[in-house]
Amino acid sequence: MENAVLRINGMNGEACADKVANVLAGIGGVSDVRVSLLNSLASVRYDADKATPASLAGSLAQAGYPAEPAGTGGGCCGGCCGG
């Protein structure tokens, strides 16, 4: 399993953060999602054979939340959403 942190644009409230979490959780290979509305970040644990940070960001963009990988793994568990 891998970890990725995504920087997300357009989250304006809890409903947006919930939608982002639901979109990410619905992607094959994703096992854990944590969204920080305050920092506009999502931490995602995923199977690298089924998803990539770019594909996660692409799914969010299709849902109306442009996103980009903010960092991956590298000793950070991603549990704090980089905050």
C-alpha positions as CSV (number, residue, x, y, z in Angstrom):
1,M,0.0,0.0,0.0
2,E,1.1,3.5,-0.8
3,N,0.2,6.9,0.6
4,A,-0.5,10.1,-1.3
5,V,-1.4,13.6,-0.3
6,L,-3.5,15.6,-2.7
7,R,-4.0,19.4,-2.7
8,I,-7.6,20.1,-3.6
9,N,-9.2,23.3,-4.9
10,G,-12.8,24.2,-4.5
11,M,-13.6,22.7,-1.1
12,N,-15.8,25.4,0.5
13,G,-17.4,23.5,3.4
14,E,-18.1,20.2,5.0
15,A,-20.4,19.0,2.2
16,C,-17.5,19.5,-0.3
17,A,-15.1,17.7,2.0
18,D,-17.6,14.8,2.3
19,K,-18.0,14.6,-1.5
20,V,-14.2,14.6,-2.0
21,A,-13.9,11.7,0.6
22,N,-16.7,9.8,-1.1
23,V,-15.2,10.2,-4.6
24,L,-11.8,9.0,-3.4
25,A,-13.2,6.1,-1.3
26,G,-15.1,4.9,-4.4
27,I,-12.0,4.4,-6.4
28,G,-10.7,0.8,-6.8
29,G,-7.7,0.2,-4.6
30,V,-8.3,3.0,-2.1
31,S,-8.4,1.7,1.4
32,D,-8.4,4.8,3.6
33,V,-9.2,8.5,3.0
34,R,-8.8,11.5,5.3
35,V,-9.8,15.0,4.2
36,S,-8.7,18.2,5.8
37,L,-11.0,21.0,4.9
38,L,-8.8,23.5,6.8
39,N,-5.7,22.6,4.8
40,S,-7.5,21.7,1.5
41,L,-5.7,18.3,1.5
42,A,-6.6,14.7,1.3
43,S,-4.5,11.8,2.5
44,V,-5.2,8.6,0.6
45,R,-3.9,5.1,1.2
46,Y,-4.1,3.1,-2.0
47,D,-2.9,0.0,-3.9
48,A,-0.3,1.1,-6.4
49,D,-1.4,-1.7,-8.7
50,K,-4.9,-0.2,-9.0
51,A,-4.4,3.6,-8.7
52,T,-1.9,6.4,-8.8
53,P,-1.8,9.9,-7.3
54,A,-2.5,11.3,-10.8
55,S,-5.5,9.0,-11.3
56,L,-6.8,10.0,-7.9
57,A,-6.4,13.7,-8.8
58,G,-8.1,13.0,-12.1
59,S,-11.2,11.5,-10.5
60,L,-11.5,14.5,-8.2
61,A,-11.2,16.9,-11.2
62,Q,-14.0,15.0,-13.0
63,A,-16.1,15.5,-9.9
64,G,-15.4,19.3,-10.0
65,Y,-12.6,19.5,-7.5
66,P,-9.3,20.2,-9.3
67,A,-6.5,18.4,-7.4
68,E,-2.8,17.7,-7.7
69,P,-0.5,15.4,-5.8
70,A,1.1,17.4,-3.0
71,G,3.5,14.6,-2.0
72,T,3.7,10.8,-1.6
73,G,5.1,8.4,1.0
74,G,8.6,9.3,1.9
75,G,8.3,8.4,5.5
76,C,5.1,10.4,6.1
77,C,2.1,8.2,6.8
78,G,-0.1,10.9,5.4
79,G,-2.5,10.5,8.4
80,C,-2.3,14.2,9.3
81,C,-3.0,15.3,5.7
82,G,0.3,17.1,5.7
83,G,-0.9,19.7,8.2
